[in-house]
Amino acid sequence: MDQLLNGKVAVITGGANGLGQATAELFAKAGAKVVIGDLDAAAGEAVAKGIGETCRFQRTDVSKPEELQALCDLAVSAFGGLDIMCNNAAVPNRMVRLLDDDLDAFDRVFDVNVRAVIRGTQIAGRYMRDHGGGVILNTSSIAGIVASFGVTSYRASKAAVIHASKNAAIELAGYGIRVNCLVPGQIETKLIKDALAANTDPVLLDKLEMAIREVMDSYQPLRRRGMPEDVAQAALFLASDNARYITGVVLPIDGGITAGDAHNYIEKFDEARRRVMAEAGVSE
Ligand SMILES: NC(=O)c1ccc[n+]([C@@H]2O[C@H](COP(=O)([O-])OP(=O)(O)OC[C@H]3O[C@@H](n4cnc5c(N)ncnc54)[C@H](O)[C@@H]3O)[C@@H](O)[C@H]2O)c1
């Protein structure tokens, strides 16, 4: 593989699982030294061990400023710098509709998904300003672009990430810092199960996830479920010098979901037309 990130040092929050893990592994393959910060120490240690000497894990709660700062400091002390900051960690919101939502998760969702992303941008931005520039990648979601039913706090948090990233792109461009926003679609990770976590029975949880995934799969214009590596590849491009003139973009990696109406309403119009014709006894 091309060593697109040779000599670069990357910090990835939420790198113990899912998209962050895939990004850490791909960045390491592309020649980067990687520092992972995550609450999940067992998974984080395992990912770091799998990558080897070019990776470090540090247990980090990104909502705690001193822990986020310490994570970035580790990149500098262990590997000599900080070139790429991936603010990827986030928490889901229980699947609940607006009028039934007691907003009990709101503060945590905004602390982790928004405040920590802005703070991570600040911490990395200050270092990069003083050391010749860098790249910041913030992870939003299609939920931050498309409104729908439910999970209002999560959607609002992901919309905030988009705007904060664009703002940072403009403010930091003068220091040679590019800031871009990744917008994953429906990617196979444990996020859905976490959003359903009120149901503790593992068999029921599996069934619920399968039912939800079936519905999600029917919305995929590209006709397959997104995988963590699909997002990692986009992150690799944006982090690399190949994207040297790209800043402030909001890049969906969603198989086409946000391109338009994935319900294929034209097909449904046609079904309706045929039904009415058949009921009226009119042959085509
Ligand atoms: N999977 C999807 O379909 C999807 C879709 C759109 C956006 N996203 C976004 O992608 C990013 C990664 O999600 P994922 O699907 O890989 O989820 P995941 O649950 O597999 O991974 C998220 C990681 O973040 C960590 N984390 C949570 N809170 C933290 C905290 N306070 N401090 C440090 N680490 C913390 C978790 O321990 C976990 O390892 C998130 O920003 C998520 O909102 C995911």
Ligand as a Chemical Component Dictionary entry (heavy atoms), coordinates in Angstrom:
data_LIG
# 
_chem_comp.id                   LIG 
_chem_comp.type                 NON-POLYMER 
_chem_comp.pdbx_formal_charge   0 
_chem_comp.three_letter_code    LIG 
# 
loop_
_chem_comp_atom.comp_id 
_chem_comp_atom.atom_id 
_chem_comp_atom.alt_atom_id 
_chem_comp_atom.type_symbol 
_chem_comp_atom.charge 
_chem_comp_atom.model_Cartn_x 
_chem_comp_atom.model_Cartn_y 
_chem_comp_atom.model_Cartn_z 
_chem_comp_atom.pdbx_ordinal 
LIG N1  N1  N 0  -21.854 3.365 12.773 1  
LIG C1  C1  C 0  -22.603 4.188 12.112 2  
LIG O1  O1  O 0  -23.514 3.784 11.392 3  
LIG C2  C2  C 0  -22.354 5.676 12.217 4  
LIG C3  C3  C 0  -23.130 6.506 11.403 5  
LIG C4  C4  C 0  -22.922 7.865 11.450 6  
LIG C5  C5  C 0  -21.966 8.396 12.299 7  
LIG N2  N2  N 1  -21.235 7.563 13.100 8  
LIG C6  C6  C 0  -20.247 8.211 13.963 9  
LIG O2  O2  O 0  -19.001 7.559 13.805 10 
LIG C7  C7  C 0  -18.244 7.674 15.004 11 
LIG C8  C8  C 0  -17.791 6.300 15.442 12 
LIG O3  O3  O 0  -18.936 5.517 15.720 13 
LIG P1  P1  P 0  -18.915 3.930 15.652 14 
LIG O4  O4  O 0  -20.079 3.519 14.852 15 
LIG O5  O5  O -1 -17.572 3.456 15.304 16 
LIG O6  O6  O 0  -19.287 3.598 17.155 17 
LIG P2  P2  P 0  -18.625 2.593 18.198 18 
LIG O7  O7  O 0  -19.557 2.578 19.351 19 
LIG O8  O8  O 0  -18.265 1.317 17.537 20 
LIG O9  O9  O 0  -17.294 3.364 18.599 21 
LIG C9  C9  C 0  -17.320 4.553 19.322 22 
LIG C10 C10 C 0  -16.179 4.529 20.296 23 
LIG O10 O10 O 0  -16.197 5.754 21.046 24 
LIG C11 C11 C 0  -15.869 5.437 22.374 25 
LIG N3  N3  N 0  -16.355 6.474 23.281 26 
LIG C12 C12 C 0  -17.629 6.778 23.606 27 
LIG N4  N4  N 0  -17.647 7.771 24.509 28 
LIG C13 C13 C 0  -16.368 8.123 24.744 29 
LIG C14 C14 C 0  -15.735 9.070 25.579 30 
LIG N5  N5  N 0  -16.443 9.882 26.383 31 
LIG N6  N6  N 0  -14.385 9.152 25.578 32 
LIG C15 C15 C 0  -13.651 8.331 24.779 33 
LIG N7  N7  N 0  -14.194 7.393 23.986 34 
LIG C16 C16 C 0  -15.537 7.284 23.975 35 
LIG C17 C17 C 0  -16.540 4.096 22.624 36 
LIG O11 O11 O 0  -15.963 3.424 23.742 37 
LIG C18 C18 C 0  -16.272 3.396 21.308 38 
LIG O12 O12 O 0  -15.053 2.676 21.334 39 
LIG C19 C19 C 0  -19.159 8.375 15.998 40 
LIG O13 O13 O 0  -18.884 9.759 15.970 41 
LIG C20 C20 C 0  -20.546 8.119 15.446 42 
LIG O14 O14 O 0  -21.494 9.069 15.848 43 
LIG C21 C21 C 0  -21.401 6.224 13.073 44 
# 
loop_
_chem_comp_bond.comp_id 
_chem_comp_bond.atom_id_1 
_chem_comp_bond.atom_id_2 
_chem_comp_bond.value_order 
_chem_comp_bond.pdbx_ordinal 
LIG N1  C1  SING 1  
LIG C1  O1  DOUB 2  
LIG C1  C2  SING 3  
LIG C2  C3  SING 4  
LIG C2  C21 DOUB 5  
LIG C3  C4  DOUB 6  
LIG C4  C5  SING 7  
LIG C5  N2  DOUB 8  
LIG N2  C6  SING 9  
LIG N2  C21 SING 10 
LIG C6  O2  SING 11 
LIG C6  C20 SING 12 
LIG O2  C7  SING 13 
LIG C7  C8  SING 14 
LIG C7  C19 SING 15 
LIG C8  O3  SING 16 
LIG O3  P1  SING 17 
LIG P1  O4  DOUB 18 
LIG P1  O5  SING 19 
LIG P1  O6  SING 20 
LIG O6  P2  SING 21 
LIG P2  O7  DOUB 22 
LIG P2  O8  SING 23 
LIG P2  O9  SING 24 
LIG O9  C9  SING 25 
LIG C9  C10 SING 26 
LIG C10 O10 SING 27 
LIG C10 C18 SING 28 
LIG O10 C11 SING 29 
LIG C11 N3  SING 30 
LIG C11 C17 SING 31 
LIG N3  C12 SING 32 
LIG N3  C16 SING 33 
LIG C12 N4  DOUB 34 
LIG N4  C13 SING 35 
LIG C13 C14 SING 36 
LIG C13 C16 DOUB 37 
LIG C14 N5  SING 38 
LIG C14 N6  DOUB 39 
LIG N6  C15 SING 40 
LIG C15 N7  DOUB 41 
LIG N7  C16 SING 42 
LIG C17 O11 SING 43 
LIG C17 C18 SING 44 
LIG C18 O12 SING 45 
LIG C19 O13 SING 46 
LIG C19 C20 SING 47 
LIG C20 O14 SING 48 
# 
